[in-house]
Amino acid sequence: MNRLLNPHHLVALMHMKVGQYQDYASRRQRIKHNDIIGGIVNCEPGNELTYRALDALASICVADRDGQVVALTFQIDSKESRIRLIVAENRDIGDALKRYLMDIWTKLGELSHVYARIRSITENHPESESQKETRTSIQLPAALRLRDKVISDLFCQISRYTIRKNTKRAGKWREGLSVFYNELRQARNGVFEGLELNLKLAYLASEKTYNLLTKENLSREEWVTASNAMELATQQVEIIIKDNTACEKLAHELKSK
C-alpha cells in the first residue's frame, strides 16, 4: 500500500510527530535528538507508542469470527512525506480489507487535522484577552463538534467491519460478567461506592454498547450513543485495572460468600 501521505497523520495514532529535519514534538515523553534515525524513533518510549498504534490498527482489521490474523508495520520517508503501510495476513489479503484500511487511515488523517485545528485555537496568540475569548468562543465549539463527528464516524465504520468478531469476543465474557455484577449488586444491596461504582458503570455501559451494536440499521443518534457508551466503559475499565489489589480482594470476597 503506497500513497503520498502526511506524517502529521501519525499524530492521531502516536501523539508524536517526526518532521523533515529530524525535529519532534511529544506531549507524553521526551526523546533524545540523536535517537531519531531516518524519521524512525530508535528508543524504547517511542517504540512503545509505535507498537501500540500498529497493534490497534491490526486489531481493527480482524473481521472474521475464527482463524484470522493480521499484522501491520510501516515505513516512513520524512523527506518525501511518504508513509508505506505493510499489511500481512495468514491468508490472501482481500480488496475489502485494503479499502477499509485506507478509509480508516483517511479518517485518522481528518482527526489529526481537527486536533491540530483545536490546538491552534487554544494556543497563545499576540492579541488582546477579549479578542482571544471571542475567537475561542466562536471557533472552538465548531472544532469540537467536528472532532466528535469524526470520532463517531470512525467508531461506526470500525464497528460495522468488526461486528462478527467482536460479538464472539464479547460472548466469551458477557455471561460471566453479568453473573459477577449481579452477585456484587446483591452483596451491596444495590449501593455502590468507590471502585465498585466504576465496575457498575463499566458493566452498564458495556451492555448498552453490546445491545446497540447487535441491532440492525442503527440510526445516527444510536451510533453516537453507542460510541459514547463505549468511551465511558473504556474510561471506567482504565480506572479499575489500575487497582489490581482492590479487584482481587473484591473477587475473593464474593467467592467466599
C-alpha positions in Angstrom: 0.0 0.0 0.0 1.8 3.1 -1.2 0.2 6.5 -1.2 1.5 10.0 -0.6 0.6 10.8 3.0 1.4 13.5 5.5 3.4 12.2 8.5 1.2 14.6 10.6 -1.5 11.9 10.3 0.6 9.8 12.7 -0.2 12.3 15.5 -3.7 10.8 15.8 -2.0 7.4 16.4 1.1 8.0 18.4 0.8 11.6 19.8 4.1 12.3 18.2 5.3 14.0 15.0 8.7 13.4 13.4 9.4 16.2 10.9 11.5 16.6 7.8 14.5 18.0 9.7 14.5 15.3 12.5 12.7 17.6 14.9 9.9 16.2 17.1 7.0 17.2 19.3 5.8 15.0 22.1 3.1 15.6 24.6 4.0 12.4 26.6 7.6 11.6 26.7 10.8 13.4 25.7 13.0 11.7 23.1 16.7 12.5 22.7 17.5 14.2 19.4 20.1 11.6 18.4 17.6 8.8 18.9 15.7 9.8 15.7 17.2 8.0 12.7 15.8 8.5 9.2 12.4 9.5 10.5 12.1 6.5 12.8 12.4 6.9 16.6 15.0 4.5 17.9 14.2 4.5 21.6 12.0 2.5 23.9 9.4 5.2 24.7 8.9 5.9 21.0 8.8 2.3 20.1 6.1 1.6 22.7 3.9 4.3 21.2 4.5 2.9 17.7 3.8 -0.7 18.7 0.5 0.3 20.3 -0.6 2.2 17.3 0.2 -0.7 14.9 -1.4 -3.2 17.2 -4.5 -1.1 17.3 -4.6 -0.8 13.6 -4.1 -4.5 13.1 -6.8 -5.5 15.7 -9.5 -3.5 13.9 -8.6 -5.3 10.7 -9.8 -8.6 12.1 -13.4 -9.2 10.9 -13.8 -13.0 10.7 -15.1 -14.9 13.7 -12.4 -17.5 13.5 -8.8 -18.0 12.4 -7.9 -14.6 11.0 -4.6 -13.0 12.0 -3.5 -9.6 10.8 -0.2 -7.8 11.4 0.9 -4.3 10.4 4.1 -2.2 10.2 5.1 0.9 8.4 8.0 2.7 6.7 8.3 6.4 6.8 10.2 8.7 4.5 10.0 12.2 6.1 11.8 13.9 3.2 9.2 12.7 0.7 6.3 12.9 3.2 5.6 9.3 2.3 4.3 6.5 4.6 4.1 2.9 3.4 1.8 0.7 5.4 2.7 -3.0 5.2 -0.1 -5.5 5.9 0.3 -9.2 6.5 -2.4 -11.8 7.0 -2.5 -15.6 7.3 -4.4 -15.8 4.1 -4.8 -13.7 0.9 -5.5 -10.0 1.7 -8.8 -9.1 0.0 -9.7 -5.8 -1.6 -12.3 -5.2 1.1 -9.6 -5.1 3.8 -7.5 -2.7 1.7 -10.4 -0.3 1.0 -11.4 -0.4 4.7 -7.9 0.3 5.9 -7.5 3.2 3.6 -10.8 4.6 4.7 -9.8 4.3 8.3 -6.4 5.9 7.5 -8.2 8.8 5.8 -10.4 9.3 8.8 -7.4 9.3 11.1 -5.9 12.0 8.9 -9.1 14.0 9.3 -9.0 13.6 13.1 -5.3 14.6 13.2 -6.0 17.8 11.4 -9.0 18.5 13.6 -6.8 18.2 16.7 -4.3 20.5 15.1 -7.0 23.0 14.5 -8.1 22.8 18.1 -4.6 23.3 19.3 -4.2 26.3 17.1 -7.4 27.8 18.5 -6.3 27.3 22.2 -2.6 28.3 21.7 -1.5 31.8 22.8 -1.6 34.4 20.1 -0.5 38.1 20.1 -3.9 39.6 20.7 -5.9 41.1 23.5 -7.7 39.0 26.0 -11.1 40.0 24.7 -10.1 39.1 21.1 -8.8 35.7 22.3 -12.0 35.0 24.2 -14.1 36.0 21.2 -12.1 33.8 18.8 -12.1 30.8 21.1 -15.9 31.1 21.8 -16.7 31.2 18.1 -14.2 28.7 16.7 -13.7 26.1 19.4 -17.3 24.8 19.7 -17.4 24.2 15.9 -14.0 22.4 16.0 -15.1 20.2 18.9 -18.3 19.3 17.1 -16.3 18.3 14.1 -14.0 16.2 16.3 -16.9 14.4 17.8 -18.4 13.7 14.4 -15.2 12.3 13.0 -14.8 10.1 16.1 -18.4 8.9 15.8 -17.8 8.1 12.1 -14.7 6.1 12.9 -16.5 4.2 15.6 -19.3 3.4 13.2 -17.0 2.3 10.4 -14.9 0.1 12.6 -17.9 -1.5 14.4 -19.6 -2.4 11.2 -16.5 -4.1 9.9 -15.6 -6.0 13.0 -19.0 -6.8 14.5 -18.9 -10.5 13.8 -15.5 -10.9 15.6 -16.4 -8.6 18.4 -19.7 -10.3 19.0 -17.9 -13.6 19.5 -15.3 -12.0 21.8 -18.0 -10.3 23.9 -19.9 -13.6 24.2 -17.0 -15.2 26.0 -17.1 -12.9 28.9 -20.5 -11.3 28.8 -22.4 -14.0 30.8 -19.7 -14.3 33.5 -19.5 -10.5 33.9 -23.3 -10.4 34.3 -23.2 -13.0 37.0 -20.4 -11.2 38.8 -22.2 -7.9 38.6 -25.5 -9.3 39.9 -23.7 -11.0 42.8 -22.0 -7.7 43.7 -25.3 -5.8 43.5 -26.9 -8.3 45.8 -24.0 -8.2 48.2 -24.1 -4.4 48.4 -27.9 -4.1 48.3 -27.7 -2.0 45.1 -25.4 0.6 46.7 -22.0 1.0 45.0 -19.1 3.1 46.2 -15.5 3.7 45.0 -14.1 1.1 42.7 -17.4 -0.8 42.8 -19.2 2.2 41.3 -16.6 2.1 38.4 -17.4 -1.5 37.9 -21.1 -0.8 37.8 -20.6 2.0 35.2 -18.3 -0.2 33.1 -20.8 -3.1 33.1 -23.9 -1.0 32.3 -22.0 1.0 29.5 -20.7 -2.2 28.0 -24.2 -3.8 28.0 -25.6 -0.7 26.4 -23.0 -0.8 23.7 -23.4 -4.5 23.0 -27.2 -4.3 22.8 -27.0 -1.4 20.3 -24.3 -2.8 18.1 -26.1 -6.1 17.7 -29.1 -4.3 16.3 -29.6 -3.8 12.6 -29.8 -0.4 10.8 -28.8 1.8 13.7 -29.8 5.5 13.4 -27.2 8.3 13.6 -28.3 9.0 17.1 -27.9 5.3 18.1 -24.4 5.2 16.7 -23.5 8.3 18.7 -25.0 6.7 21.9 -23.0 3.5 21.3 -19.8 5.4 20.8 -20.3 7.5 24.0 -21.2 4.3 26.0 -18.1 2.5 24.8 -16.0 5.5 25.7 -17.5 5.6 29.2 -16.9 1.9 29.6 -13.3 2.2 28.5 -12.7 5.1 30.9 -14.1 3.1 33.8 -12.1 0.0 32.9 -8.9 2.0 32.8 -9.6 3.2 36.4 -10.4 -0.3 37.6 -7.3 -2.0 36.2 -5.0 0.5 37.9 -6.0 -1.0 41.3 -5.4 -4.7 40.9 -5.2 -5.3 44.7 -8.7 -3.9 45.3 -10.1 -6.0 42.4 -8.5 -9.2 43.8 -9.9 -8.5 47.2 -13.4 -8.0 45.8 -13.2 -11.2 43.8 -12.1 -13.2 46.9 -14.8 -11.6 49.0 -17.6 -12.6 46.5 -16.1 -16.0 46.0 -16.1 -16.8 49.7 -19.9 -15.9 50.1 
